[in-house]
Amino acid sequence: MSNSAKQSSFFRGIYEFEDPSGTLIAAKVPAAGTVDLYAGTAVIVKPNQCAVFIYQGKIADLFFSGTHQIKTESVPILTKLANWKFGFENPLRCELVFVAGHAFTSRRWGSPQPILVNFDGVGAVPIRAFGNFNVVVTDPAKFYTKLVGSRTAYSITDLEEFIQGQIVELLPEAFSSFKSLADLSKSYSELSKHIEPRLNEELKDYGVAAKKVQVLSALPSKEVIEAMDAKAAIQVIGSQKEYLLYKAATSLGQSKDGASNDSMQMMMGLMLGKGLIGADYHEKEEKVALEAKKVCTACNARTDSNSKFCSQCGKGLL
């Protein structure tokens, strides 16, 4: 027997997986087709990895970190399912998926759309929230069955999007425990503690767990905050007109772009003030004129003070 023949009879293949990008949670090896398992085939599972053997669509065996020589004893479930005996020359063919077991840290989440939250004295306020979390696969078998399936690879981006969706579903309930916007903005840690256990309750069926879920911001948009400030200011000042006059007055002299901008702001402020004062003056004139008119005792219609008869019913006026 030649040296090459001797080598081929002992060398039955080595299967392992490395991910230089650090973004894959699960990957099929090889990406297309199956692995050929002989007696003596080596499967190298690196630290914080798990090798999952799938035979005819079902999970058969799992290998954790270490170098594993394939024997009937090392893959008992697979051997039984395939009725495999090493006396046969043909290899046992199955799928092999490597799953990462280390934590993926500082993953981001955010609410794509604002969430309406009712606060005392304010009503419904649209809130946007974002934060981060760590995630780790806790059960490779569940993870493969529920999330990976027939995919050749599953990345952290895929899982991040999935978990973000779960967090967003929990936000309305979490926000409801806060009565005011001020309470919410001061209690991000409490909000995080509220979300994390409920999130993991949802994730446990998928074989993953979220760690250190953080809420970094939960606030209305800048425009909403400015509108709320304006509403509060109007309530304090007493009327919208007086508030607008106040805004026009405070804008005078404020400049970001130089003297030309000062002149423009001054002109706009004066025009606004003149318009409001003029509108207020005309309103008072109309009120005085209305009060000066005579009221018909028969039909309650108002007629000019100089008229002697009602313009509506013709009755004489006093």
Buried (B, 14 or more C-beta within 10 A) or exposed (E): EEEEEEEEEEEBBEBBBEBEEEEBBBBBBEEEEBBBBBBBBBBBBBEBBBBBBBBEEEBBBBBEBEEBEBEBEEBEBBBEBBEBEEEEEEBBEBBBBBBBBEBBEEBEBBBEEBBEBEBEEBEEBBBBBBBBBBBBBBBBEBBBBEBBEEBBBBBBEBBBEBBBEBBBEBBEEBBEEBEEBEEBEEBBEBBBEBBBEBBBEBBEEBBBBBEBBBBEEBBBEEEBEEEBEBEEBBEEBEEEBBBBBEBBEEBBEEBEEEEEEBEEBBEEBEEBBEEBEEEBEEEEEEEEEEEEEBEBEEEEBBBEEEEEEBEEEEEEBE
